[in-house]
Amino acid sequence: MIMKYVAAILAGGRSRRFGTDKAMAKIAGKPMIAHVAHALNAEMLAVVGHEEAARYLQATSLSDPLNIVSGPLVGVLAALNWAASLNAQWLVTAPCDVPLLPKNMAQILIAAAEAKDVDIAYAETRDGPHALCAAWRPSLAPKLEKLFADGVHPPVRDVSANKVHVMFESTEDFINVNSAEDLAGAATHLERSAISPLGSAND
């Protein structure tokens, strides 16, 4: 069976600025990571670096590969290998602290990548790139493994020259929750969306 895309949430950060476990912090009655999972809307979901969150979401739990360089792309590599094992055409990733993601992000990124015939499509807003909110071809895994074996962890946007950035209009949709104030702001946004005539963020 070939799946169009699977998704992985990157949750291995230490939440130093936030002070507590970001992934399981509650927004609108649900852990933040549950809002990310809902937005990704994938047939198969994995969580990298957080077993508790994976159990909560009934998702596959992945760990960073051992004995290689550290950095966010290590979690991406674990997810790429998992996606390849499932014969998925694409892997879509997001960090655990972006609970307001647009629910069509995966489809938009994949469509842009396929239109340009590239290996990576990542989100960007007028505030800058959101390079871990991205669609990746699982065939990139060997390239990352080679870079890591050489002791190199490139900037996320520099994994491949064969890429496209995709502009999204709303900066609020890609907010990273790094503080209690950010958490309160995200909750307000979700409450506002829930009463909007355009639909509910929780449906």
Residue pairs with C-beta under 8 A, 6 or more apart in sequence:
1 87
2 87
2 88
2 89
3 43
3 44
3 86
3 87
3 88
3 89
4 43
4 88
4 89
4 90
4 110
5 42
5 43
5 88
5 89
5 90
5 91
5 92
5 106
5 110
5 135
6 42
6 43
6 44
6 45
6 46
6 82
6 83
6 86
6 88
6 90
6 91
6 92
7 37
7 40
7 41
7 42
7 44
7 45
7 46
7 91
7 92
7 93
7 94
7 106
8 45
8 46
8 47
8 48
8 62
8 75
8 76
8 78
8 79
8 82
8 83
8 91
8 92
8 93
9 23
9 33
9 36
9 37
9 40
9 45
9 46
9 47
9 48
9 53
9 59
9 93
9 94
9 95
9 96
10 48
10 49
10 72
10 75
10 76
10 79
10 93
10 94
10 95
10 96
10 132
11 23
11 33
11 47
11 48
11 49
11 50
11 53
11 95
11 96
12 48
12 49
12 50
12 64
12 75
13 22
13 49
13 95
13 96
13 97
15 21
15 22
17 178
17 179
18 25
18 97
18 177
18 178
18 179
19 180
22 32
22 96
22 97
22 177
23 31
23 32
23 33
23 47
23 50
23 52
23 53
23 96
23 97
24 31
24 32
24 33
24 52
24 53
24 56
25 31
25 32
25 177
25 183
26 32
27 35
27 99
27 177
27 183
27 186
27 187
27 190
28 35
28 187
28 190
28 191
28 194
28 201
28 202
30 202
31 53
31 56
32 96
32 97
32 99
32 177
32 183
32 186
33 47
33 50
33 53
33 56
33 57
33 96
34 56
34 57
35 99
35 100
35 101
35 190
35 201
36 94
36 95
36 96
36 98
36 99
36 101
37 45
37 57
37 59
38 103
39 94
39 99
39 100
39 101
39 102
39 103
39 105
40 92
40 94
40 101
40 105
40 106
41 103
41 106
42 92
42 106
44 60
44 86
44 88
45 57
45 59
45 60
46 54
46 59
46 60
46 61
46 62
46 79
46 82
47 53
47 54
47 57
47 59
47 60
47 61
47 62
47 96
48 62
48 63
48 64
48 75
48 78
48 79
49 62
49 63
49 64
49 75
50 61
50 96
51 61
53 59
53 96
54 60
54 61
54 62
55 61
60 82
62 75
62 78
62 79
62 82
63 78
64 70
64 74
64 75
64 78
65 74
65 77
65 78
65 148
68 74
68 148
68 149
69 148
69 151
69 152
69 153
70 153
71 153
72 132
72 156
73 144
73 148
73 153
73 154
73 156
73 159
74 148
74 153
76 91
76 93
76 132
76 136
76 144
76 156
77 141
77 144
77 145
77 148
79 91
79 93
80 91
80 136
80 138
80 140
80 141
80 144
81 138
81 141
82 91
83 90
83 91
83 136
83 138
84 138
84 139
84 141
88 138
89 137
89 138
90 110
90 113
90 135
90 136
90 137
90 138
91 135
91 136
91 137
91 138
92 105
92 106
92 109
92 110
92 134
92 135
92 136
93 132
93 133
93 134
93 136
94 101
94 105
94 132
94 133
95 132
95 133
95 176
97 176
97 177
97 178
98 130
98 133
98 174
98 175
98 176
98 177
99 177
99 186
99 190
100 172
100 173
100 174
100 175
100 186
100 189
100 190
101 133
101 173
101 174
102 108
102 168
102 170
102 173
105 123
105 133
105 168
106 135
108 166
108 168
109 121
109 122
109 123
109 133
109 134
109 135
109 166
110 121
110 135
112 121
112 164
112 166
113 119
113 120
113 121
113 135
113 137
113 164
116 164
118 160
118 162
118 163
118 164
119 136
119 137
119 139
119 140
119 160
119 162
119 163
120 134
120 135
120 136
120 137
120 140
120 159
120 160
120 162
120 163
120 164
121 134
121 135
121 163
121 164
121 165
121 166
122 129
122 130
122 131
122 132
122 133
122 134
122 135
122 156
122 157
122 163
122 165
122 166
123 129
123 130
123 133
123 134
123 165
123 166
123 168
123 174
124 130
124 165
124 166
124 167
124 168
125 167
125 168
125 169
125 170
125 171
125 173
125 174
126 171
127 171
127 174
129 157
129 165
130 174
131 155
131 156
131 157
132 156
133 174
134 156
140 159
140 160
143 159
143 160
144 159
147 153
147 154
147 159
157 163
168 174
172 189
175 182
175 185
175 186
176 182
177 183
177 186
189 201
190 201
190 202
193 199
193 200
193 201
194 200
194 201
194 202
